[in-house]
Amino acid sequence: MKRIFVVLALAVMTATTLSAQVLQKASQRLELATVETELGGFETAQLEVFQMHDDGTYWLSVGHLGIGSDLVQLQFDPVFELFIPLGNSLEEALAKMKELQAFYKKPRLSTMEVQGCLAAMYPGENLEPVTITSRRLLGTKILSFSLQRDDFVRATYISKADFGSLVFSLKAYKALHPKEL
């Protein structure tokens, strides 16, 4: 009985320590702009521009990626997010967001490559190529953010309206905080 109690106590202490470390890292994200978008009839995704408190880098989170082919994605990963670095100042972040927003005007199936990081809750240092593709779906312009993994594609899709709302929110944040560089 004593062994069981000790094992349970150690398990609880370990879980508490790990969750405290995860929460400490997660709390270092300073949210600047957020848009919640509907993926299907019942799923939602969150787009977010945030600043890392420890190093001041600005990031775009395009949400959780599905797995599948270029067009069909199965959403099942609620942990890993795709992060795109935007720069070290609010001006750089806004310029990069406008550059991405301008890509919606490119012809259908145009692609460009940016660096990104697929990680859990907190962007890391291991950046890899992310392919951004301009697509049209039932008269709606969308961007596909995708990573190639062996035979599968990990991807998410963002509509022009949702991305525009995110850029507008970032501009509003900048207007409210004019002294922030």
Helices and strands as residue ranges (DSSP letters): H 2-26, E 29-38, E 44-52, E 58-64, E 66-68, E 73-74, E 80-87, H 90-102, G 103-105, E 111-120, E 128-137, E 140-149, E 152-159, H 160-176
